[in-house]
Amino acid sequence: MSRLHIFDMDGTLLYGSACLEISRHLGQIDAVNAIEERWGRGEVGHVEFYELCLPLWAGLGEEDIDEVFAATSWLDGVQEVWADIADRGEHSAVITLSPQFFADRLVAWGVGSAHGAAVDVISPLDPDNVLTPLLKVRIAQELMLRYGLTADDCIAYGDSSSDVPLFELLSNTVAVNGSEALNRLSAASYEGGDLREAYALGRALLAPQHAGDT
């Protein structure tokens, strides 16, 4: 029996957010920090967030993105976790509200697929390309269908309100340095800096039924 491990990115795989790291690189950290705070309070919607951020990222190129990705503070063990999942014949995916152009770099680290907001600093913003927490659920369901899996075969790892709909859908969930609300909703919670430890909690959720997975 295969499995699907679904990871949020910001706050789950890395400290902070990809948008803040990009903004720091471009000297726009204060402006985007303020936008993120407004988004966190519900004053800015998902589409408006990018409407405000993308003009501040004018001139961002592939070399800049590579540099930001390399300089980002990631939890330890990310690549080892994805290698273990692949070695077991299981599937992994990252579903994030952050830009696809940043999340794509994770494929080279071994994640099975990466799904983010299909935005860039050149093209006009298409609201349909902006992800929302509910779209995370739709993408997860599409992946389950692709791999022939059910919700019971999936484990979600997340940290914040954007993960709530997915955590409500799935019974196997791990809050990673999670908010108080997500910790209450999750089946297991992890505080620390090593994704391998959070992953072990995820595998343990399946242990009573599949002892050979641990």
N, C-alpha and C positions, 0 to 999 in steps of 0.2 A: 504494500500500500504506500503510495507516494504522499507527499505533503506539500503545502504551499506556505512559505514564510513571507509575510508582508511587512515591510519596514517603512515607517515614516522616515523622513530625513532630518529636517531641522529639529534640534533638541533631542533627537533619538540617536542618530548616527554621528552628529556633530554638535558641538557646543554653540549655541546661538542660532543663527540662520544664514543660509546662503546669500540672501538679499543683503543682510548687514555686512557680510564679508566682501561682497562685490562693491558695496557703497563705501566701505572703509578704503578699499584699494583706489577708488576714484575720488576720494576726498569729500564724499557726500554722506558720511556716517551720521552726522547730527540730524540732517534733514530726513533721512530714511528711518532713523531711530524714532523720530517723532511720528512718522507715518505708521510705523509698526505699533507704536503705543496706541495710536488712535484706532488702528485695526483691532488690537486686542480688546479695546473697550467697546467695540461694535459701532464706532463712529464712521468707519470707512469700510466699504464692502470689498469683495475680492477683486472685482473689475476695477473699481476706483483706485485700489491699492496700486495696481500696475499702471493705471493712467497717471498717477502721481510719480511713480518710481522711474518708469522707463525714460522720460526726458532727462532725468538726472544721470542716467547711465549712457548718455550719448557718447559715441566714440569707443564703446566697449568692443574689443576684438577677441579673436580666439586665443591669442597669446595672453591677453589679460585674464581670460577665464581660466586658462591652464595655470597661470601664476596664482590666482586666488584659490583655486582648488588645492594646489600643492601647499599653500600656506595655512589652510583651514585646520582648526584643531578638531580632530576626529577622535571618537572613542577608540580605545585599543581593541584590536582583534577583529575589526570589521572584515578584512579579507579572509582571515582564518575561518570565520563563521560561514561565509558564503562558500568557501572551499569545502567545508564539512558537509554543508547541505547538498552541494553538487555530487560529492563522493558517495552520498547515500542514495543518489538517484532522485532527489527531491528538487523542488523548485523554489526560487526566491525572486522577490520583486520589491522595488522601491516605488511608493506612490507618495508624491509630495506636491504641495501647493506652490513650491518654488519653481524657478524656470527649468524647462526641459534641457536647455543648453548646459546647465550646471549638472543636473542629475545624470545626464548621458555619460559623464566621466566615470561614473560608478560601474558601468558595464565592463570597463577594462580591469576593474578590481574584482570581478567575478560574479556580480549580481546577475540573475537571469534576465531581468528586464527593468527598465526605469521609465517612470511615467510622471511627467511634470507639466507645468503650464507652457504651452507652445507659443511663447512670446519672444520678441527680439527687439533690438533698439532701432531697427530700420523700417520694418513693416508697420502699417497701421494696426493698432490693437483690435483683434477680433474677440469680442466677449466670449464666444463659444470656445475659445482656446484657453480660457482661464479655468483652472480646477477649483472645485469647492469640496467641502467635506462630504457632501452627498455623492459627488462624482467619484470620490475615492471608493465608495461602496460599489458603484457601477463598474468601475475598472476591476475591482476585486472579483465581482461576480463574473465578468467576462473572462478573467484568468481561470477561475474555477471551471467554467464551461470548456475552455481551451484544453485544460489538463484532465478533464473528467473527474473533478473532485467536488466534494460537498463542503459546506461551512465547517463541519466537524473535522475536516482534514486540514484546516487552515489555522495558522497562528499569526496574530497581529502584534506588532511592537510599535508603540507610540508614546507620546509624552503630553499632549495638550488637547484643547477643545476640538481641533480639526480632526482628531482621531475618534471622537465620541461616536459618530454614526457607525463606523466600522467596528468599534468595540461593542456596540449594541447588537450588531449583526452576528458576531462570532462569539463563541463561548471560550475559546482558547486565546487569551490576551495577556500581554505583559506590558505594564507601564514602565517606561525607562526614564528615570529621573522625572517622573510624571507630576502633573498638577494634582492638587488635592482631589478635584472632581474625577479625574481619570483614574487615580489610585483607587477610589471607591468603586469604580465600575469594573476595574480589571480583575482577572483571575489571579494574577501574580504581579508583584511590584519589585522593581530593582532600583537601587540608588548606588551610583558609582560610575567608574570610568572605563569599564571593560565590557564590551558587547558580548564576549564569550560567556560571561556570567549571566547576563540577561537571557541569552540563548539557551543556556542550561535550564533556566526556569521554564522557558517555553517548551523544551523537550520533556521536562518533568510533568507538564500538564497532560501529556499523552501516555505517561508511564503506566498508570494502572491498567490501561487497555492494551498497550503495546510495549511490554517490558523490554523487548529487544531494541527499542529505539533509543534507550538511554545509554 
